Amino acid sequence: MKWTFYGAAQTTTGSRHMLDVNNTRLMVECGMFQGPRAESIERNSGFPFDPKAVEAVVVSHAHIDHTGALPTLVKRGFTGNIYATNATRDLSAVMLQDSAHVQRYDAEFVSRKRAKKGLPPVAPIYNEKEAEATIRQFVGLGYERPLWIADGVQVRFRDAGHILGSAEVYLNVREGSRKLRIGFSGDVGRGRDPLLRDPTPMEDLDVLLIESTYGNREHEPMDHINDRLCAIVNRAIERNGKIIIPAFAVGRTQHIVYALHRLTEEKCIPKLPIFVDSPLAVNATEIFRLHPECFNLDIYEQLMARHNPFGMEQLKYIRDVEQSIALNDLKEPCIIISASGMAEAGRICHHLHNNISDERNTIIMVGFCAQHTLGARLIAGEKRVRIFGEEHDVKAQVEVISAFSAHAGRTELLEFARRVTGSLQHICVVHGEAEQSNALAAALREMFPRSQVHVPAINNVVEF
């Protein structure tokens, strides 16, 4: 029995973990790597294993760095089931289609630029038809509903409190006379979320795979979110500027909309135009309302009372490209929320392209950005960045609000680990840059002195 780590090992994106047991190959996560264009294309175009040999895939949640390579896996010959929670299945249906659409749109845009230089066109990694075919292989499960998915392997999902439908993955494994209970944390939520339930404590484990995105970093206290957002918005209004917020379409966008809703009701900020410029965010928000089982009691009761926590009078959801382009002509202060959160693809790139060099404007970064992404460069304070191959001076104000993160910070991760029960034999620290993973691993070795703590690199194997 062994794990092979094909992605999100000493790096944050592109989660891909393979379990070999009973002569069967099972994948946990099949995510898209996000980073420099050339490296992303190379990593996302294929696999160092035969997709036809994979029996099934289990995914913890719908974010593209956990699901975005599924259409490539299917395209390369995978024919098995993809197991996920019901909400993750529904979100993946729109997210993978959107991923294909964004790839096609960006490939066409870049190809036009390359044509002017006499260079050949670029192609998307997969198209909308291939994404749609992938969704047919999904099997949705409710939380706490165990299911045998392969010879000697049973899966069960429990709430991870990260985004809608996010799950901790439990694998009960039998190999001959041996039995192991393996738990994968997925991406761990912070707890005390304004929308979602708290992460469920993981119980009775022999093996733990745990994420480490913020393994050595803390977030701002959640109590400060509204005060900081209120102050930043009002300062931008004083400069008569636009507020541009790169945000993941699923989870982060809905959190921000809810926060702006509350600030407007409390009259902390004036009623100014707010645009959610992302077809995916529009579709995802509609799916949010279909899954009240994922929300905390307050939001659940609002939804049951038919109150919409993701809408208000001055808020407009935008699907059409023409309406998106028209936002460039707005002169008055407004808020534009657009995907992607790492500012690597999608409409947000066009909004940054058009607004980043105007000192009146404000860019608010509200979540994790992997190394070398445009979002990471803005957070690092770089004053000159490249967008669509063109250099831009960063004159807009760049603000960072880490409290919006859907990932647990270091203290929250350690508290999550402290609540894990069982006779842990192995702990594998994944989904974090090397510095973050090693820092968390050091703390876990002190917490679990009898466990072997591993920090696997890409393509490393851990045998049990």
C-alpha positions as CSV (number, residue, x, y, z in Angstrom):
1,M,0.0,0.0,0.0
2,K,1.5,3.3,-1.0
3,W,0.8,7.0,-1.8
4,T,2.5,8.7,-4.7
5,F,2.3,12.5,-4.7
6,Y,2.0,13.9,-8.3
7,G,1.0,17.4,-7.3
8,A,0.6,19.9,-4.4
9,A,3.7,18.4,-2.8
10,Q,6.0,21.3,-1.6
11,T,3.8,23.5,-3.8
12,T,0.2,24.7,-3.3
13,T,-1.6,24.1,-6.6
14,G,-2.3,21.1,-8.8
15,S,-3.3,18.6,-6.1
16,R,-2.9,15.0,-7.3
17,H,-2.3,12.1,-4.9
18,M,-2.4,8.4,-5.9
19,L,-3.2,5.5,-3.6
20,D,-2.1,2.1,-4.8
21,V,-3.9,-0.7,-2.9
22,N,-5.1,-4.2,-3.8
23,N,-3.6,-3.8,-7.3
24,T,-5.9,-0.8,-7.8
25,R,-5.0,2.8,-8.4
26,L,-7.2,5.5,-6.8
27,M,-6.6,9.2,-7.2
28,V,-7.5,11.7,-4.5
29,E,-7.8,15.1,-6.2
30,C,-6.9,15.9,-9.8
31,G,-6.2,19.6,-9.9
32,M,-4.8,22.1,-12.3
33,F,-1.4,23.6,-11.6
34,Q,-1.5,27.4,-11.6
35,G,1.7,29.4,-12.1
36,P,3.9,30.7,-15.0
37,R,2.2,30.0,-18.4
38,A,4.9,27.8,-19.8
39,E,5.2,25.6,-16.7
40,S,1.4,25.5,-16.3
41,I,0.9,24.3,-19.9
42,E,3.6,21.6,-19.4
43,R,2.2,20.3,-16.1
44,N,-1.4,20.4,-17.1
45,S,-1.2,18.8,-20.5
46,G,-0.5,15.3,-19.3
47,F,0.4,12.9,-16.5
48,P,3.4,10.9,-15.5
49,F,1.1,7.8,-15.2
50,D,-1.4,6.1,-17.4
51,P,-4.9,7.6,-16.8
52,K,-6.5,4.4,-18.2
53,A,-5.1,2.5,-15.2
54,V,-6.9,4.7,-12.6
55,E,-10.0,2.9,-11.1
56,A,-11.7,6.0,-9.6
57,V,-11.1,9.6,-8.4
58,V,-12.2,11.2,-5.2
59,V,-12.2,15.0,-4.9
60,S,-12.5,17.0,-1.7
61,H,-14.0,20.2,-3.3
62,A,-14.6,22.0,-6.5
63,H,-11.8,24.6,-6.7
64,I,-9.9,24.2,-9.9
65,D,-6.5,23.5,-8.2
66,H,-8.3,20.3,-7.0
67,T,-10.5,19.4,-10.0
68,G,-9.2,21.3,-13.0
69,A,-7.2,18.5,-14.6
70,L,-10.1,16.0,-14.5
71,P,-11.1,16.8,-18.2
72,T,-7.5,16.1,-19.2
73,L,-7.6,12.8,-17.3
74,V,-10.8,11.8,-19.1
75,K,-9.4,13.0,-22.4
76,R,-6.4,10.7,-21.9
77,G,-8.5,7.7,-21.3
78,F,-9.9,7.6,-17.7
79,T,-13.3,6.0,-17.7
80,G,-14.0,5.5,-13.9
81,N,-16.3,7.3,-11.4
82,I,-15.4,10.6,-9.9
83,Y,-16.7,10.8,-6.3
84,A,-17.6,14.0,-4.6
85,T,-20.2,15.6,-2.4
86,N,-23.5,16.7,-4.1
87,A,-22.6,20.4,-3.9
88,T,-19.1,19.7,-5.2
89,R,-20.6,17.8,-8.2
90,D,-22.9,20.7,-8.9
91,L,-20.2,23.4,-8.6
92,S,-17.8,21.4,-10.7
93,A,-20.3,21.2,-13.5
94,V,-20.1,25.0,-13.9
95,M,-16.5,25.4,-12.9
96,L,-15.0,23.0,-15.4
97,Q,-17.1,24.4,-18.2
98,D,-15.9,27.9,-17.1
99,S,-12.3,26.6,-17.0
100,A,-12.6,25.4,-20.6
101,H,-14.2,28.6,-21.7
102,V,-11.6,30.8,-20.1
103,Q,-8.8,28.7,-21.6
104,R,-10.4,29.0,-25.1
105,Y,-10.9,32.8,-24.7
106,D,-7.4,33.4,-23.3
107,A,-5.8,31.2,-26.0
108,E,-7.6,33.2,-28.7
109,F,-6.5,36.5,-27.1
110,V,-2.9,35.4,-26.8
111,S,-2.9,33.8,-30.3
112,R,-3.9,37.2,-31.8
113,K,-1.0,38.8,-30.0
114,R,1.4,36.1,-31.2
115,A,0.1,36.4,-34.8
116,K,1.2,40.0,-34.9
117,K,4.8,38.8,-34.1
118,G,4.7,36.0,-36.6
119,L,4.4,33.4,-33.9
120,P,2.1,30.2,-34.0
121,P,-1.2,30.2,-32.1
122,V,-1.6,28.5,-28.7
123,A,-4.4,26.0,-28.0
124,P,-6.5,25.4,-24.8
125,I,-5.7,22.2,-22.9
126,Y,-9.3,21.0,-23.1
127,N,-12.5,22.3,-24.5
128,E,-16.1,22.7,-23.3
129,K,-17.2,19.3,-24.8
130,E,-14.4,17.5,-22.9
131,A,-15.4,19.3,-19.7
132,E,-19.1,18.4,-20.2
133,A,-18.1,14.7,-20.8
134,T,-16.2,14.7,-17.5
135,I,-19.2,15.8,-15.5
136,R,-21.1,12.7,-16.6
137,Q,-18.6,10.6,-14.7
138,F,-19.3,12.4,-11.3
139,V,-21.1,10.5,-8.6
140,G,-22.5,12.7,-5.8
141,L,-22.7,11.6,-2.2
142,G,-24.1,13.3,0.9
143,Y,-22.0,13.9,4.0
144,E,-21.7,10.9,6.2
145,R,-22.8,8.4,3.5
146,P,-20.2,5.7,3.2
147,L,-19.8,3.9,-0.1
148,W,-17.5,1.1,-1.3
149,I,-15.7,2.5,-4.4
150,A,-13.1,-0.2,-5.2
151,D,-11.8,-3.5,-3.9
152,G,-11.3,-3.0,-0.2
153,V,-11.8,0.8,-0.2
154,Q,-14.7,2.6,1.3
155,V,-15.1,6.4,1.1
156,R,-17.0,8.8,3.4
157,F,-17.2,12.6,3.3
158,R,-17.4,15.0,6.3
159,D,-17.7,18.8,6.2
160,A,-14.3,20.6,5.9
161,G,-15.9,24.2,6.2
162,H,-13.7,25.5,3.4
163,I,-16.2,26.3,0.6
164,L,-19.6,25.0,-0.3
165,G,-19.5,21.2,-0.4
166,S,-15.9,20.9,0.7
167,A,-15.1,17.7,2.4
168,E,-12.6,15.8,4.5
169,V,-12.1,12.4,2.8
170,Y,-12.1,9.2,4.9
171,L,-10.9,6.0,3.3
172,N,-11.4,2.8,5.1
173,V,-8.9,0.4,3.5
174,R,-8.6,-3.4,3.7
175,E,-5.6,-5.1,2.2
176,G,-5.4,-8.8,3.0
177,S,-5.7,-9.0,6.8
178,R,-4.7,-5.4,7.3
179,K,-7.1,-2.5,7.9
180,L,-6.1,1.2,7.7
181,R,-8.2,4.3,8.3
182,I,-6.8,7.1,6.1
183,G,-8.0,10.7,6.4
184,F,-7.3,13.5,3.9
185,S,-8.1,17.0,5.4
186,G,-8.9,18.5,2.0
187,D,-8.5,22.3,2.4
188,V,-9.3,23.1,6.0
189,G,-11.7,26.0,6.7
190,R,-11.0,28.6,9.4
191,G,-14.1,28.0,11.5
192,R,-16.4,30.7,12.7
193,D,-17.2,31.4,9.0
194,P,-20.0,33.9,8.3
195,L,-21.6,31.4,5.9
196,L,-20.4,27.9,6.4
197,R,-20.3,25.3,9.2
198,D,-17.1,24.7,11.2
199,P,-14.7,21.9,10.0
200,T,-15.6,18.5,11.5
201,P,-12.9,17.0,13.8
202,M,-11.2,14.0,12.2
203,E,-11.5,10.8,14.2
204,D,-9.9,7.4,14.6
205,L,-7.1,7.7,11.9
206,D,-4.0,5.7,11.2
207,V,-2.8,7.9,8.4
208,L,-3.4,11.7,7.9
209,L,-2.8,13.8,4.8
210,I,-3.1,17.4,5.8
211,E,-2.9,20.6,3.8
212,S,-0.4,23.3,4.8
213,T,-1.2,26.4,2.7
214,Y,-0.7,28.6,5.7
215,G,1.6,26.3,7.7
216,N,3.7,29.1,8.9
217,R,1.5,32.2,8.6
218,E,-1.4,33.7,10.5
219,H,-4.4,35.6,9.2
220,E,-5.8,38.8,10.6
221,P,-8.5,38.1,13.2
222,M,-11.9,37.6,11.5
223,D,-13.4,40.3,13.7
224,H,-11.4,42.9,11.8
225,I,-12.7,42.1,8.3
226,N,-15.6,44.5,8.2
227,D,-13.7,47.4,9.8
228,R,-10.8,47.1,7.3
229,L,-13.1,46.6,4.3
230,C,-15.2,49.6,5.3
231,A,-12.1,51.9,5.7
232,I,-10.6,50.8,2.4
233,V,-13.8,51.3,0.4
234,N,-14.4,54.8,1.9
235,R,-10.8,55.9,1.2
236,A,-11.2,54.7,-2.5
237,I,-14.4,56.7,-2.7
238,E,-12.6,59.8,-1.5
239,R,-10.1,59.4,-4.4
240,N,-13.0,59.0,-6.8
241,G,-11.6,55.6,-7.8
242,K,-12.7,52.1,-8.7
243,I,-12.2,49.2,-6.4
244,I,-11.1,46.0,-8.1
245,I,-11.2,42.7,-6.2
246,P,-9.8,39.5,-7.7
247,A,-11.7,36.8,-6.0
248,F,-12.3,33.1,-6.6
249,A,-15.8,32.7,-8.1
250,V,-16.7,30.0,-5.6
251,G,-16.6,30.9,-1.9
252,R,-14.6,34.1,-1.8
253,T,-17.0,36.1,-4.0
254,Q,-20.0,35.1,-2.0
255,H,-18.2,36.0,1.3
256,I,-17.3,39.4,-0.1
257,V,-20.8,40.1,-1.4
258,Y,-22.2,39.1,2.0
259,A,-19.8,41.4,3.8
260,L,-20.6,44.3,1.5
261,H,-24.3,43.6,2.1
262,R,-23.9,43.9,5.8
263,L,-21.7,47.0,5.6
264,T,-24.3,48.7,3.4
265,E,-27.1,47.8,5.7
266,E,-25.1,49.1,8.7
267,K,-24.5,52.4,6.7
268,C,-20.7,51.9,7.1
269,I,-20.3,52.4,3.3
270,P,-22.7,54.3,1.0
271,K,-24.8,52.5,-1.6
272,L,-22.4,52.5,-4.6
273,P,-22.6,50.2,-7.7
274,I,-21.2,46.7,-7.1
275,F,-20.6,44.4,-10.0
276,V,-19.9,40.7,-9.8
277,D,-18.3,40.3,-13.3
278,S,-17.9,36.6,-13.7
279,P,-20.4,34.2,-15.3
280,L,-19.0,31.5,-13.1
281,A,-19.7,33.5,-9.9
282,V,-23.2,34.1,-11.1
283,N,-23.8,30.4,-11.7
284,A,-22.1,29.4,-8.5
285,T,-24.2,31.8,-6.4
286,E,-27.3,30.2,-7.8
287,I,-26.0,26.8,-6.8
288,F,-25.2,28.1,-3.3
289,R,-28.9,28.7,-2.7
290,L,-29.6,25.0,-3.7
291,H,-27.5,23.6,-0.9
292,P,-28.7,24.9,2.5
293,E,-27.2,21.7,4.1
294,C,-23.8,23.3,3.8
295,F,-24.5,26.5,5.7
296,N,-24.3,27.5,9.3
297,L,-27.6,28.0,11.2
298,D,-27.8,31.8,10.5
299,I,-27.5,31.6,6.7
300,Y,-29.6,28.4,6.7
301,E,-32.5,30.2,8.4
302,Q,-32.1,33.2,6.0
303,L,-32.3,30.8,3.0
304,M,-35.3,29.0,4.5
305,A,-37.0,32.4,5.0
306,R,-36.3,33.1,1.3
307,H,-34.1,36.0,2.2
308,N,-31.1,36.3,-0.3
309,P,-27.9,37.0,1.6
310,F,-26.1,37.3,-1.8
311,G,-28.1,40.1,-3.3
312,M,-28.9,43.8,-2.7
313,E,-30.4,46.7,-4.6
314,Q,-27.1,48.1,-6.0
315,L,-25.6,44.8,-6.9
316,K,-25.5,43.5,-10.5
317,Y,-24.3,40.1,-11.6
318,I,-22.8,40.2,-15.1
319,R,-22.6,37.4,-17.6
320,D,-22.3,39.1,-21.0
321,V,-18.9,40.2,-22.4
322,E,-20.4,43.4,-23.7
323,Q,-21.5,44.4,-20.2
324,S,-18.1,43.5,-18.8
325,I,-16.3,45.7,-21.4
326,A,-18.7,48.6,-20.6
327,L,-17.4,48.7,-17.0
328,N,-14.2,50.3,-18.4
329,D,-16.3,53.4,-19.3
330,L,-17.6,54.0,-15.8
331,K,-16.2,57.2,-14.3
332,E,-17.8,57.1,-10.8
333,P,-16.6,55.0,-7.9
334,C,-17.7,51.4,-8.0
335,I,-16.7,47.9,-6.8
336,I,-15.8,45.2,-9.4
337,I,-15.4,41.6,-8.1
338,S,-14.1,39.3,-10.7
339,A,-12.3,35.9,-11.1
340,S,-9.7,34.5,-10.9
341,G,-8.5,35.0,-7.3
342,M,-4.9,34.7,-8.3
343,A,-5.4,37.1,-11.2
344,E,-4.0,34.6,-13.7
345,A,-6.9,34.2,-16.1
346,G,-10.4,35.4,-16.8
347,R,-12.0,38.8,-16.8
348,I,-10.1,40.1,-13.8
349,C,-7.0,40.3,-16.0
350,H,-8.8,42.7,-18.3
351,H,-9.9,44.9,-15.4
352,L,-6.4,45.0,-14.0
353,H,-5.1,45.7,-17.5
354,N,-7.3,48.8,-17.7
355,N,-7.1,50.1,-14.1
356,I,-3.9,49.1,-12.5
357,S,-2.0,52.2,-13.6
358,D,-4.5,54.7,-12.3
359,E,-3.5,56.0,-8.8
360,R,-7.1,56.7,-8.0
361,N,-8.0,53.1,-8.1
362,T,-7.7,50.4,-5.4
363,I,-7.0,46.6,-5.8
364,I,-8.0,44.5,-2.8
365,M,-6.3,41.1,-2.6
366,V,-8.4,38.8,-0.4
367,G,-6.9,35.3,-0.6
368,F,-4.0,33.0,-1.2
369,C,-2.0,33.4,-4.4
370,A,0.5,30.8,-5.5
371,Q,4.1,31.8,-6.2
372,H,4.8,33.5,-9.5
373,T,1.1,34.4,-10.2
374,L,0.1,38.0,-10.9
375,G,-1.8,38.1,-7.6
376,A,1.4,37.0,-5.7
377,R,3.4,39.8,-7.4
378,L,0.8,42.4,-6.4
379,I,0.8,41.1,-2.8
380,A,4.6,41.3,-2.8
381,G,4.4,45.0,-3.7
382,E,6.0,44.8,-7.2
383,K,5.7,48.1,-9.0
384,R,5.8,46.8,-12.5
385,V,3.9,43.7,-13.7
386,R,3.2,41.9,-17.0
387,I,-0.5,41.4,-18.1
388,F,-1.2,39.8,-21.4
389,G,2.4,40.1,-22.3
390,E,2.5,43.9,-21.7
391,E,4.3,45.8,-18.9
392,H,2.2,47.9,-16.6
393,D,3.2,50.3,-13.8
394,V,1.3,49.5,-10.6
395,K,0.0,52.9,-9.5
396,A,-3.3,51.8,-8.0
397,Q,-3.3,51.2,-4.2
398,V,-2.9,47.5,-3.4
399,E,-4.5,46.4,-0.2
400,V,-4.4,42.9,1.3
401,I,-7.1,41.5,3.6
402,S,-6.0,38.0,4.6
403,A,-8.9,37.5,7.0
404,F,-11.1,36.6,4.0
405,S,-9.1,33.5,3.4
406,A,-11.1,30.3,3.4
407,H,-7.9,28.4,4.5
408,A,-7.0,27.8,8.1
409,G,-4.0,29.8,9.3
410,R,-1.1,28.2,11.2
411,T,-2.8,28.3,14.7
412,E,-6.1,27.1,13.2
413,L,-4.3,24.2,11.4
414,L,-2.6,23.1,14.5
415,E,-5.8,23.2,16.4
416,F,-7.4,21.1,13.7
417,A,-4.6,18.6,14.0
418,R,-4.8,18.6,17.8
419,R,-8.4,17.4,17.5
420,V,-7.5,14.4,15.3
421,T,-7.9,11.1,17.2
422,G,-6.5,7.6,16.5
423,S,-3.2,5.9,16.6
424,L,-1.6,8.0,13.9
425,Q,1.3,6.1,12.2
426,H,2.0,8.4,9.4
427,I,1.3,12.1,8.6
428,C,1.9,13.5,5.1
429,V,2.0,17.3,4.9
430,V,0.9,18.5,1.4
431,H,-0.7,21.4,-0.4
432,G,1.8,24.1,0.7
433,E,5.0,25.8,-0.5
434,A,8.1,24.0,1.0
435,E,8.6,26.6,3.7
436,Q,5.0,26.4,4.9
437,S,4.9,22.5,4.7
438,N,8.2,22.1,6.6
439,A,7.1,24.6,9.3
440,L,3.9,22.8,9.9
441,A,5.6,19.4,9.8
442,A,8.0,20.5,12.5
443,A,5.1,21.5,14.8
444,L,3.3,18.2,14.0
445,R,6.4,16.2,15.0
446,E,6.3,17.7,18.4
447,M,2.5,17.2,18.7
448,F,2.7,13.6,17.5
449,P,6.1,12.2,18.6
450,R,5.1,8.6,17.8
451,S,4.1,9.4,14.2
452,Q,6.3,9.5,11.1
453,V,5.8,13.0,9.6
454,H,6.5,13.2,5.9
455,V,6.9,16.3,3.6
456,P,6.8,14.6,0.2
457,A,8.1,16.3,-2.9
458,I,6.6,15.9,-6.4
459,N,6.6,12.2,-7.5
460,N,7.7,11.0,-4.0
461,V,6.3,7.8,-2.7
462,V,5.3,7.0,0.9
463,E,4.7,3.3,1.7
464,F,2.7,1.9,4.6
